[in-house]
Amino acid sequence: MYNKINRLLIVFALLFFTCENEETLIITQPDAAFELQEPGISSINLNFGLPTNPALTLTWNDDVTGSSSYDVEMALTDAFDAPVLLGNATGSSFSINVMDFNMAINSAGPENFTDQPVYLRVKAGSAVSNTVLVLVDAYPIDPAMITSPSQDDAFVLDIASQDLVLFSFTWEDAALTTADNVDYTVEAALAGTDFATTIPVGAVSNANSLDVTHSDLNGVALGLGIAPETAADIDLRIVSVTTNSSGNSYERVSDPITINVTPYNVAFPYIYLVGASTAAGWSNNNINPAVFRSQTTPNSYEFIGYFEPGGFKILENIGSWQPQWGTNDGSTLGVNPGDGSDPGIFDVPSAGYYTMSIPSLTEGAEYTITAYDASAAPTYNSIGLIGQAIGGWGDADEIELIQRDPVNNPHLWYASDVAFTNGEEFLIRPNDDWNNGVWRYTGSDELFGQANLAGSGDNFPFTAPSGNYDVWFNDLDGSYVIIPN
């Protein structure tokens, strides 16, 4: 009985207390919301080397609209006065890859591409979520824009001003606002050729201008095959390569402009092979084979012949190591004119016949080394010079050429200290007779070119001063060069 009375007293006390403090304990449901969640990161670096990787994933809660379709938008200001649609989602999340996110940012027209504020929101019909902010390192996709020279500018080049700056090639490029490294190469091509063959005018890094001298542009014009004292149009463009901290590269090419150029005449060097791949070895004075010059394109060179592995370089003067040409990247020419560092070797992958082609002997210009099939080429017992220019047309007057490497390359011939007479003519004759044709003149204005093996045609005129000359001849393609001593 005592215990029952105590329990009743406790119940009355609780009832009394509850009545005195009603509605102090309330359980409620949260308000319905349409809310975009903050992404897991607030700073995003878009890597152009990984264009299909996810750049951003957004999630949201929607307890309001009941929608099954959402538009995800971005803007560069929180006012969203110029929103850009990133895409559409049917669930409560949305992902976008690096390339698409970067294109969207570019389309919004940012003033810079580093720490660019990007505002994000989700829409379901007229309902709009809250806004979240991320900072993005984007990359420009538009190429550089040339600002100087102007379209159709004309330049008459002057040898007396060859070292003077002709103009500053300038451009605008948003990539210079990023933290990435940007390398620019100004390229030239004959107008209307769609840059099928290009020659570099020059290169700079992380800058928006390049000074171009009379000499620079003259070498380009002649290398493109424009005759001296002749006006012709060339196209110019900028190739920019952006490299980020991960080592990824991204190339952009500008719209071209066309200018008119009149080059002046200039003498280009004779050049010679040296190195383990050549018959001369690593000696700079060992009957080093000459590289043949183009009959039609100034400053263009080609050599077809046998190479051993081990690499080689090119010299301009027999007995001197500079100027020295080679490559530092395996595709473009490098040079030490005499006051710099020697470039690396031209590599030969394996023993055999190759064509070494240099469209323009210009630092930074491209070259090629390609395999050549000499298996069907005839091998001659002898090749000689004959004609009044070297002493007479009789068999006894013929000057026999020597095979430079008879074992490996029986097609390359030379003769040293040949006495030529101005105003006379000569021919190149195989096998000491006239029965199988001779190599004949094809119209070169210089002491180099490409002869034609034929039964009839023109003799070579010798128009240079009388004196002693070295002669090199390649029977694979008829190339010849006559070099004054």
RODO-2510 file (C-alpha; in nm, 4 decimals, decimal comma):
residues 485
     n   res          X          Y          Z
     1     m     0,0000     0,0000     0,0000
     2     y     0,2810     0,2393     0,0848
     3     n     0,4450     0,1816    -0,2548
     4     k     0,1205     0,2383    -0,4464
     5     i     0,0694     0,5718    -0,2704
     6     n     0,4216     0,6815    -0,3641
     7     r     0,3679     0,5939    -0,7335
     8     l     0,0463     0,7972    -0,7425
     9     l     0,2219     1,0983    -0,5938
    10     i     0,4917     1,0790    -0,8628
    11     v     0,2328     1,0627    -1,1446
    12     f     0,0481     1,3692    -1,0073
    13     a     0,3764     1,5557    -0,9804
    14     l     0,4651     1,4815    -1,3442
    15     l     0,1215     1,5877    -1,4630
    16     f     0,1479     1,9119    -1,2735
    17     f     0,4992     1,9833    -1,4068
    18     t     0,3964     1,9093    -1,7664
    19     c     0,1031     2,1427    -1,7530
    20     e     0,3232     2,4212    -1,6202
    21     n     0,5764     2,3864    -1,9116
    22     e     0,3694     2,2893    -2,2184
    23     e     0,5204     2,3276    -2,5755
    24     t     0,8823     2,3532    -2,4600
    25     l     0,9668     2,0231    -2,6380
    26     i     0,8789     2,0430    -3,0080
    27     i     0,9791     1,7983    -3,2891
    28     t     0,9556     1,9587    -3,6409
    29     q     1,0290     1,8601    -4,0056
    30     p     1,2992     2,0678    -4,1931
    31     d     1,1773     2,3181    -4,4519
    32     a     1,1677     2,1825    -4,8052
    33     a     1,4703     2,3081    -5,0037
    34     f     1,6189     2,3131    -5,3573
    35     e     1,9864     2,3302    -5,2631
    36     l     2,3116     2,2863    -5,4578
    37     q     2,5808     2,1264    -5,2430
    38     e     2,9246     2,2788    -5,2194
    39     p     3,1674     2,0749    -5,4363
    40     g     3,4418     1,8876    -5,2584
    41     i     3,7057     2,1267    -5,3979
    42     s     3,7050     2,5041    -5,4314
    43     s     4,0009     2,5380    -5,6712
    44     i     4,0215     2,3556    -6,0060
    45     n     4,3193     2,3294    -6,2441
    46     l     4,2078     2,2253    -6,5935
    47     n     4,4814     2,0108    -6,7476
    48     f     4,4685     2,0163    -7,1291
    49     g     4,6746     1,6987    -7,1273
    50     l     4,3758     1,5116    -6,9791
    51     p     4,0824     1,6540    -7,1763
    52     t     3,8344     1,3735    -7,1034
    53     n     3,9022     1,3496    -6,7307
    54     p     3,6224     1,4722    -6,4993
    55     a     3,6778     1,8345    -6,4037
    56     l     3,3827     1,8913    -6,1707
    57     t     3,0928     1,6969    -6,0167
    58     l     2,7930     1,8764    -5,8640
    59     t     2,5136     1,7301    -5,6462
    60     w     2,1978     1,8860    -5,5115
    61     n     1,8849     1,8186    -5,3017
    62     d     1,5429     1,9026    -5,4416
    63     d     1,2518     1,8712    -5,2032
    64     v     1,0605     2,1468    -5,3794
    65     t     1,0090     2,1090    -5,7546
    66     g     0,9711     1,7370    -5,8084
    67     s     1,1446     1,7908    -6,1419
    68     s     1,3210     1,5191    -6,3383
    69     s     1,5176     1,7605    -6,5584
    70     y     1,7721     2,0192    -6,4470
    71     d     1,9847     2,2761    -6,6272
    72     v     2,3308     2,3413    -6,4838
    73     e     2,4605     2,6918    -6,5477
    74     m     2,7791     2,8867    -6,4865
    75     a     2,8674     3,2541    -6,5023
    76     l     3,1694     3,4704    -6,4337
    77     t     2,9718     3,6970    -6,1976
    78     d     2,7310     3,6111    -5,9180
    79     a     2,4630     3,8207    -6,0903
    80     f     2,4432     3,5606    -6,3688
    81     d     2,3824     3,8368    -6,6216
    82     a     2,5464     3,6218    -6,8931
    83     p     2,4876     3,2590    -6,7917
    84     v     2,6427     2,9711    -6,9874
    85     l     2,4647     2,6354    -6,9982
    86     l     2,7017     2,3573    -6,8917
    87     g     2,4528     2,0787    -6,9569
    88     n     2,1383     1,8984    -6,8506
    89     a     2,0859     1,6325    -6,5846
    90     t     1,7942     1,4000    -6,5113
    91     g     1,9002     1,3080    -6,1589
    92     s     2,0504     1,4979    -5,8689
    93     s     2,4095     1,5138    -5,9920
    94     f     2,6045     1,6433    -6,2916
    95     s     2,9637     1,5910    -6,4136
    96     i     3,1608     1,7715    -6,6820
    97     n     3,5031     1,6876    -6,8282
    98     v     3,8071     1,9124    -6,8600
    99     m     3,7654     2,0011    -7,2272
   100     d     3,3946     2,0871    -7,2077
   101     f     3,4317     2,2905    -6,8884
   102     n     3,7233     2,4798    -7,0388
   103     m     3,5283     2,5537    -7,3586
   104     a     3,2378     2,6871    -7,1524
   105     i     3,4689     2,9198    -6,9593
   106     n     3,6283     3,0390    -7,2855
   107     s     3,2853     3,1114    -7,4329
   108     a     3,2051     3,3334    -7,1346
   109     g     3,4961     3,5628    -7,2258
   110     p     3,7158     3,5703    -6,9141
   111     e     3,9642     3,8526    -6,8681
   112     n     4,2253     3,6076    -6,7450
   113     f     4,2625     3,2334    -6,7106
   114     t     4,4244     3,1981    -6,3678
   115     d     4,2096     3,1879    -6,0516
   116     q     3,9058     3,2770    -6,2576
   117     p     3,5921     3,2956    -6,0369
   118     v     3,3206     3,0674    -6,1746
   119     y     2,9704     3,0725    -6,0237
   120     l     2,7482     2,7640    -6,0507
   121     r     2,3767     2,7033    -6,0051
   122     v     2,1013     2,4567    -6,0994
   123     k     1,7633     2,5420    -6,2506
   124     a     1,4422     2,3396    -6,2675
   125     g     1,2007     2,5410    -6,4755
   126     s     1,1680     2,8759    -6,2999
   127     a     1,3082     2,7413    -5,9729
   128     v     1,6730     2,8296    -5,9086
   129     s     1,9096     2,6785    -5,6543
   130     n     2,1604     2,8640    -5,4449
   131     t     2,4952     2,9664    -5,6026
   132     v     2,8345     2,8146    -5,5281
   133     l     3,1747     2,9532    -5,6255
   134     v     3,4900     2,7791    -5,7489
   135     l     3,8203     2,9257    -5,8687
   136     v     3,9412     2,7761    -6,1969
   137     d     4,2759     2,7767    -6,3791
   138     a     4,1563     2,7432    -6,7399
   139     y     4,3509     2,7540    -7,0666
   140     p     4,2793     2,9628    -7,3782
   141     i     4,1632     2,7811    -7,6892
   142     d     4,1693     3,0799    -7,9235
   143     p     4,5051     3,1211    -8,1043
   144     a     4,7255     3,4257    -8,0853
   145     m     4,6143     3,7209    -8,2993
   146     i     4,8750     3,8962    -8,5162
   147     t     4,8807     4,2731    -8,4637
   148     s     5,1861     4,3671    -8,6732
   149     p     5,2760     4,3681    -8,9591
   150     s     4,9469     4,4343    -9,1334
   151     q     4,7833     4,2396    -9,4111
   152     d     4,9378     4,3236    -9,7534
   153     d     5,2324     4,5218    -9,6125
   154     a     5,5207     4,5280    -9,8628
   155     f     5,8926     4,5127    -9,7816
   156     v     6,1889     4,5709   -10,0134
   157     l     6,4895     4,4157    -9,8393
   158     d     6,8293     4,5839    -9,8431
   159     i     7,1652     4,4103    -9,8051
   160     a     7,3162     4,7339    -9,6707
   161     s     7,0634     4,7173    -9,3837
   162     q     7,0785     4,3430    -9,3306
   163     d     7,1373     4,3645    -8,9533
   164     l     6,8751     4,6352    -8,8934
   165     v     6,5294     4,5514    -8,7591
   166     l     6,2811     4,5607    -9,0463
   167     f     5,9729     4,5311    -8,8238
   168     s     5,8614     4,3888    -8,4919
   169     f     5,6276     4,0956    -8,5380
   170     t     5,3705     4,1350    -8,2579
   171     w     5,0622     3,9505    -8,1393
   172     e     4,8050     3,9269    -7,8625
   173     d     4,7488     3,6034    -7,6723
   174     a     4,5481     3,5374    -7,3569
   175     a     4,7772     3,2444    -7,2762
   176     l     5,0355     3,4943    -7,1527
   177     t     4,8092     3,5561    -6,8496
   178     t     4,8446     3,1931    -6,7358
   179     a     5,1174     3,0319    -6,5295
   180     d     5,2062     2,7981    -6,8164
   181     n     5,5098     2,8263    -7,0440
   182     v     5,4267     2,9389    -7,3987
   183     d     5,6684     2,8956    -7,6913
   184     y     5,5962     3,0894    -8,0098
   185     t     5,7328     3,0190    -8,3593
   186     v     5,6646     3,2561    -8,6478
   187     e     5,6386     3,0487    -8,9665
   188     a     5,6465     3,1543    -9,3322
   189     a     5,5255     2,9839    -9,6500
   190     l     5,4656     3,0813   -10,0097
   191     a     5,1261     3,2486   -10,0336
   192     g     4,8430     3,0167   -10,1228
   193     t     5,0249     2,6912   -10,0397
   194     d     4,8411     2,6334    -9,7106
   195     f     5,1783     2,6106    -9,5339
   196     a     5,2659     2,2822    -9,7047
   197     t     5,6331     2,3801    -9,6689
   198     t     5,7292     2,6189    -9,3913
   199     i     6,0414     2,8051    -9,2870
   200     p     6,0727     2,9575    -8,9378
   201     v     6,1206     3,3329    -8,9190
   202     g     6,2136     3,3110    -8,5501
   203     a     6,0997     3,1946    -8,2074
   204     v     6,0477     3,3400    -7,8578
   205     s     5,9104     3,2170    -7,5266
   206     n     5,6589     3,3897    -7,2990
   207     a     5,6639     3,7086    -7,5050
   208     n     5,4428     3,8712    -7,7655
   209     s     5,6960     4,0187    -8,0067
   210     l     5,9813     3,9111    -8,2333
   211     d     6,2234     4,1507    -8,4022
   212     v     6,2793     4,0607    -8,7686
   213     t     6,5839     4,1957    -8,9509
   214     h     6,6336     4,2437    -9,3245
   215     s     6,8654     3,9424    -9,3172
   216     d     6,6116     3,7256    -9,1317
   217     l     6,3344     3,7848    -9,3817
   218     n     6,5710     3,7672    -9,6784
   219     g     6,6868     3,4190    -9,5807
   220     v     6,3247     3,3108    -9,5424
   221     a     6,2222     3,4510    -9,8807
   222     l     6,5146     3,2922   -10,0649
   223     g     6,4614     2,9664    -9,8783
   224     l     6,1039     2,9618   -10,0069
   225     g     6,2365     2,9848   -10,3616
   226     i     6,1696     3,3539   -10,4285
   227     a     6,4246     3,4855   -10,6771
   228     p     6,6415     3,7816   -10,5715
   229     e     6,5103     4,1242   -10,6752
   230     t     6,1670     3,9701   -10,7403
   231     a     5,8578     4,0670   -10,5409
   232     a     5,6417     3,7809   -10,4166
   233     d     5,3772     3,7160   -10,1507
   234     i     5,4409     3,5043    -9,8435
   235     d     5,2029     3,3960    -9,5688
   236     l     5,2970     3,4329    -9,2028
   237     r     5,1430     3,2653    -8,8985
   238     i     5,2181     3,1979    -8,5312
   239     v     5,2364     2,8465    -8,3895
   240     s     5,2141     2,8559    -8,0113
   241     v     5,2859     2,5574    -7,7875
   242     t     5,1719     2,5838    -7,4258
   243     t     5,3348     2,3509    -7,1724
   244     n     5,1979     2,3118    -6,8202
   245     s     5,3654     2,2000    -6,4992
   246     s     5,2753     1,8364    -6,5754
   247     g     5,4713     1,8512    -6,9008
   248     n     5,1614     1,8371    -7,1215
   249     s     5,1674     2,0452    -7,4406
   250     y     4,8881     2,2177    -7,6292
   251     e     4,9325     2,3677    -7,9783
   252     r     4,7387     2,6550    -8,1334
   253     v     4,7869     2,8069    -8,4793
   254     s     4,6950     3,1661    -8,5624
   255     d     4,5130     3,2924    -8,8669
   256     p     4,7715     3,3908    -9,1301
   257     i     4,8485     3,7253    -9,2863
   258     t     5,0046     3,7874    -9,6266
   259     i     5,2909     4,0271    -9,6938
   260     n     5,4884     4,1104   -10,0066
   261     v     5,8686     4,0682    -9,9995
   262     t     6,1465     4,1563   -10,2440
   263     p     6,4690     3,9771   -10,1373
   264     y     6,8259     4,0666   -10,2305
   265     n     7,0913     3,8357   -10,3681
   266     v     7,3265     3,6694   -10,1225
   267     a     7,5876     3,3946   -10,1392
   268     f     7,5044     3,0804    -9,9428
   269     p     7,7787     2,8541    -9,8099
   270     y     7,9070     2,5269    -9,9427
   271     i     7,8594     2,2637    -9,6723
   272     y     8,0296     1,9312    -9,5964
   273     l     7,9600     1,6105    -9,4034
   274     v     8,1615     1,5020    -9,1003
   275     g     8,1110     1,2236    -8,8489
   276     a     8,1092     0,8500    -8,7862
   277     s     7,8284     0,7967    -9,0356
   278     t     8,0307     0,9473    -9,3216
   279     a     8,3362     0,8496    -9,5240
   280     a     8,5358     1,1321    -9,3626
   281     g     8,4827     1,0136    -9,0038
   282     w     8,5262     1,2739    -8,7312
   283     s     8,7958     1,4627    -8,9214
   284     n     8,7213     1,8110    -9,0490
   285     n     8,9841     1,7828    -9,3245
   286     n     8,9542     1,4373    -9,4811
   287     i     8,8019     1,4879    -9,8268
   288     n     8,4704     1,5579    -9,6542
   289     p     8,1802     1,4937    -9,8949
   290     a     8,0012     1,8078   -10,0138
   291     v     7,6266     1,8381    -9,9661
   292     f     7,4639     1,9280   -10,2980
   293     r     7,2753     2,2526   -10,3462
   294     s     6,9341     2,2902   -10,5088
   295     q     6,9341     2,4279   -10,8613
   296     t     6,5945     2,5945   -10,8127
   297     t     6,5738     2,6930   -10,4445
   298     p     6,8431     2,9111   -10,2858
   299     n     6,9729     2,7923    -9,9482
   300     s     6,8259     2,4446   -10,0030
   301     y     7,0503     2,1351    -9,9836
   302     e     7,0221     1,7606   -10,0362
   303     f     7,2522     1,4603   -10,0132
   304     i     7,1674     1,1059   -10,1241
   305     g     7,4196     0,8497   -10,0145
   306     y     7,5343     0,5738    -9,7836
   307     f     7,5540     0,6351    -9,4082
   308     e     7,6889     0,4206    -9,1268
   309     p     7,5378     0,4370    -8,7761
   310     g     7,6981     0,6767    -8,5318
   311     g     7,5679     1,0132    -8,6442
   312     f     7,7112     1,3090    -8,8300
   313     k     7,7201     1,6894    -8,8484
   314     i     7,7658     1,9523    -9,1188
   315     l     8,0525     2,2002    -9,1533
   316     e     8,0778     2,5146    -9,3634
   317     n     8,4564     2,5273    -9,3927
   318     i     8,6980     2,2400    -9,4477
   319     g     8,9494     2,2335    -9,1622
   320     s     8,7284     2,4288    -8,9195
   321     w     8,4720     2,3030    -8,6662
   322     q     8,2583     2,6164    -8,6820
   323     p     8,0202     2,7135    -8,8224
   324     q     7,8784     2,3725    -8,7317
   325     w     7,5280     2,2445    -8,8010
   326     g     7,3432     1,9646    -8,6239
   327     t     7,0203     1,9174    -8,4308
   328     n     6,9153     1,9459    -8,0672
   329     d     6,5686     1,7959    -8,1029
   330     g     6,5911     1,5421    -8,3851
   331     s     6,3755     1,7401    -8,6285
   332     t     6,5050     2,0973    -8,6656
   333     l     6,8439     2,2482    -8,7422
   334     g     7,0735     2,3832    -8,4743
   335     v     7,3928     2,5784    -8,5390
   336     n     7,7003     2,7072    -8,3630
   337     p     7,8174     2,9967    -8,5810
   338     g     8,1378     3,0180    -8,3807
   339     d     8,0438     3,1869    -8,0550
   340     g     7,7953     2,9388    -7,9086
   341     s     7,7535     2,5734    -7,8153
   342     d     7,7832     2,2946    -8,0701
   343     p     7,4523     2,1258    -8,1577
   344     g     7,3922     1,7525    -8,1311
   345     i     7,4411     1,4992    -8,4084
   346     f     7,2090     1,4002    -8,6904
   347     d     7,1202     1,0424    -8,6036
   348     v     7,1301     0,7511    -8,8484
   349     p     6,9267     0,4528    -8,7228
   350     s     7,1100     0,1836    -8,9213
   351     a     7,3558     0,1438    -9,2076
   352     g     7,2146     0,2116    -9,5523
   353     y     7,1291     0,4678    -9,8162
   354     y     6,9419     0,7795    -9,7042
   355     t     6,8296     1,1151    -9,8392
   356     m     6,9278     1,4069    -9,6170
   357     s     6,7043     1,6988    -9,7185
   358     i     6,7430     2,0560    -9,5909
   359     p     6,4767     2,2848    -9,7443
   360     s     6,6440     2,5890    -9,5866
   361     l     6,9786     2,6099    -9,4080
   362     t     6,8298     2,8218    -9,1301
   363     e     6,8451     2,7709    -8,7553
   364     g     6,5200     2,6119    -8,6409
   365     a     6,4231     2,4957    -8,9912
   366     e     6,3061     2,1389    -9,0332
   367     y     6,5127     1,8723    -9,2049
   368     t     6,4449     1,5095    -9,2991
   369     i     6,6516     1,1925    -9,3225
   370     t     6,4636     0,9208    -9,5100
   371     a     6,5593     0,5797    -9,6437
   372     y     6,6596     0,5640   -10,0115
   373     d     6,6432     0,2549   -10,2346
   374     a     6,9616     0,2403   -10,4439
   375     s     6,9312    -0,1281   -10,5313
   376     a     6,8369    -0,0665   -10,8951
   377     a     7,0933     0,2101   -10,9568
   378     p     7,3634     0,1246   -11,2140
   379     t     7,7242     0,1118   -11,0984
   380     y     7,9769     0,2755   -11,3306
   381     n     8,3348     0,1681   -11,3838
   382     s     8,4442     0,5267   -11,4234
   383     i     8,3083     0,8796   -11,4550
   384     g     8,5069     1,1730   -11,5900
   385     l     8,5003     1,5388   -11,6933
   386     i     8,5615     1,6060   -12,0602
   387     g     8,5570     1,9229   -12,2693
   388     q     8,7471     2,2344   -12,3580
   389     a     8,6744     2,3856   -12,0165
   390     i     8,9107     2,1304   -11,8595
   391     g     9,1590     2,0937   -12,1446
   392     g     8,9971     1,9330   -12,4476
   393     w     8,7448     1,6909   -12,5966
   394     g     8,9811     1,4002   -12,6562
   395     d     8,9868     1,0814   -12,4525
   396     a     9,3314     1,1744   -12,3239
   397     d     9,1971     1,5069   -12,1976
   398     e     8,9349     1,3462   -11,9745
   399     i     8,9841     1,3994   -11,6000
   400     e     8,8799     1,0898   -11,4084
   401     l     8,6672     1,1382   -11,0972
   402     i     8,7403     0,9267   -10,7884
   403     q     8,4892     0,7268   -10,5870
   404     r     8,4935     0,8657   -10,2333
   405     d     8,3824     0,5374   -10,0762
   406     p     8,4047     0,2633   -10,3414
   407     v     8,3104    -0,0186   -10,1034
   408     n     7,9964     0,1280    -9,9450
   409     n     7,8981     0,4045   -10,1854
   410     p     8,0267     0,3670   -10,5429
   411     h     7,7911     0,6435   -10,6599
   412     l     7,9683     0,9459   -10,5031
   413     w     8,2594     1,0886   -10,7069
   414     y     8,5044     1,3759   -10,6687
   415     a     8,8113     1,5406   -10,8185
   416     s     9,0398     1,7971   -10,6524
   417     d     9,2161     2,0994   -10,8008
   418     v     9,0672     2,0765   -11,1488
   419     a     9,1777     2,3647   -11,3704
   420     f     8,8748     2,5217   -11,5437
   421     t     8,8811     2,7853   -11,8161
   422     n     8,6244     3,0629   -11,8283
   423     g     8,3999     3,0742   -12,1350
   424     e     8,4479     2,7093   -12,2319
   425     e     8,2225     2,4018   -12,2001
   426     f     8,2364     2,0490   -12,0604
   427     l     8,0350     1,7323   -12,0036
   428     i     8,0285     1,4519   -11,7449
   429     r     8,0908     1,1142   -11,9141
   430     p     8,0458     0,7593   -11,7782
   431     n     8,2688     0,4605   -11,8594
   432     d     8,5096     0,6591   -12,0790
   433     d     8,2883     0,6497   -12,3886
   434     w     7,9978     0,8249   -12,5582
   435     n     7,7759     0,5259   -12,6243
   436     n     7,5432     0,5351   -12,3263
   437     g     7,4768     0,9065   -12,3022
   438     v     7,6396     1,1720   -12,0859
   439     w     7,5203     1,3973   -11,8065
   440     r     7,4177     1,7286   -11,9575
   441     y     7,3431     2,0844   -11,8532
   442     t     6,9892     2,1668   -11,7328
   443     g     7,0030     2,5460   -11,7095
   444     s     7,1611     2,6256   -11,3735
   445     d     7,2958     2,9789   -11,3390
   446     e     7,5439     2,8637   -11,0753
   447     l     7,8235     2,6067   -11,0454
   448     f     7,5823     2,3548   -10,8967
   449     g     7,2630     2,1830   -11,0031
   450     q     7,1213     1,8546   -11,1230
   451     a     7,2479     1,7157   -11,4512
   452     n     7,0450     1,5056   -11,6925
   453     l     7,1728     1,1733   -11,8311
   454     a     7,0829     1,1910   -12,2007
   455     g     7,2076     1,1181   -12,5496
   456     s     7,1752     1,4768   -12,6621
   457     g     7,1380     1,8200   -12,5089
   458     d     7,3399     2,1161   -12,3906
   459     n     7,6972     2,1205   -12,2681
   460     f     7,7819     2,2749   -11,9316
   461     p     7,9041     2,6327   -11,9793
   462     f     8,1796     2,7362   -11,7411
   463     t     8,1099     3,1030   -11,6657
   464     a     8,3138     3,1446   -11,3457
   465     p     8,6675     3,2879   -11,3390
   466     s     8,9406     3,0588   -11,4644
   467     g     9,1130     2,8734   -11,1839
   468     n     9,1275     2,5546   -10,9779
   469     y     8,8086     2,3980   -10,8422
   470     d     8,6984     2,0877   -10,6517
   471     v     8,4231     1,8839   -10,8174
   472     w     8,1630     1,6570   -10,6522
   473     f     7,9159     1,4437   -10,8465
   474     n     7,6432     1,1969   -10,7453
   475     d     7,5383     0,9532   -11,0190
   476     l     7,2238     0,8527   -10,8247
   477     d     7,0438     1,1765   -10,9096
   478     g     7,2897     1,3733   -11,1253
   479     s     7,3681     1,6307   -10,8553
   480     y     7,6928     1,8224   -10,9020
   481     v     7,8775     2,1070   -10,7348
   482     i     8,1959     2,2847   -10,8423
   483     i     8,3686     2,4601   -10,5522
   484     p     8,6419     2,7213   -10,5953
   485     n     8,9656     2,6502   -10,4067
***
